[in-house]
Amino acid sequence: MAEKKVYLVTGGSRGIGREICLALAGPDRVVAFTYASSEDSARQTEALIQAAGALSDRRRFDIASYEEAKDYIAYLARTYGALHGLVNNAALTSDAILLRMNMEQWQRVMDVNLTAPFVCMQAAAKIMIKQRFGCIVNLTSLAGVIGNSGQANYSASKGGLIALTKTAARELAQRNIRVNAVAPGFINTDMTRGLPEEAVRPIMALIPAGRGGEAGEVAQAVAFLCSDASSYLTGQVLHVGGGIYM
């Protein structure tokens, strides 16, 4: 099955992750995804991928279970003959102000948001180096660039992911492997839709586009960075935030 393009999206069963899976899906594609949420969400995503004409492969586990992550990446390359792209999307938050954040909150966010992408990148890169092709896209955040009150752990993890992206891009460019990042701004998701109007209003005032983004708009940016249309782009951070960061 090596003629099919094979992509792995971590945290792909819902939200932005699901939209990324669908943006990558199509004939002659294999879209695999990891998930830690409900089986129902995963089955829905799988059905949508298949409806788009792609093969689907999924596995449920905690992405911070590093051996499982490495095993799944090796399984995909072995089963489908190649690994064309890795999208590190899985992430979580555990918010508290700096003085009240405990070590468990700090470490859990770092494990999922920064160390897990490192482990996945390392495992994928070993395969891609042998292939002499591949692309990696890391989902970072505006918080990783400018910080965000109450999110010392999240902001640090996403800022670290930007630095990791740039370093990996430098190391892997000569092997025909591109490594880029997408930094969403304020995106309309289940989490942000629950915010009170008084919290959303000042954010909207900072966005030149005057609105929040959609998950599908983030997914299209990821799909672009996974495509041949971005063949001369590496080490870049593409901000999808309606101009909030220029």
Secondary structure as UniProt FT lines:
FT   TURN            2..3
FT   STRAND          5..9
FT   TURN            10..11
FT   HELIX           15..24
FT   TURN            27..28
FT   STRAND          29..35
FT   HELIX           39..51
FT   TURN            52..53
FT   STRAND          55..60
FT   TURN            63..64
FT   HELIX           66..80
FT   STRAND          85..88
FT   HELIX           98..100
FT   HELIX           103..110
FT   HELIX           111..115
FT   HELIX           116..131
FT   STRAND          134..139
FT   HELIX           143..146
FT   TURN            149..150
FT   HELIX           152..172
FT   HELIX           173..175
FT   STRAND          177..184
FT   STRAND          187..188
FT   HELIX           190..193
FT   HELIX           197..206
FT   TURN            208..209
FT   STRAND          213..214
FT   HELIX           215..226
FT   HELIX           228..230
FT   TURN            231..232
FT   STRAND          237..240
FT   TURN            242..243
//
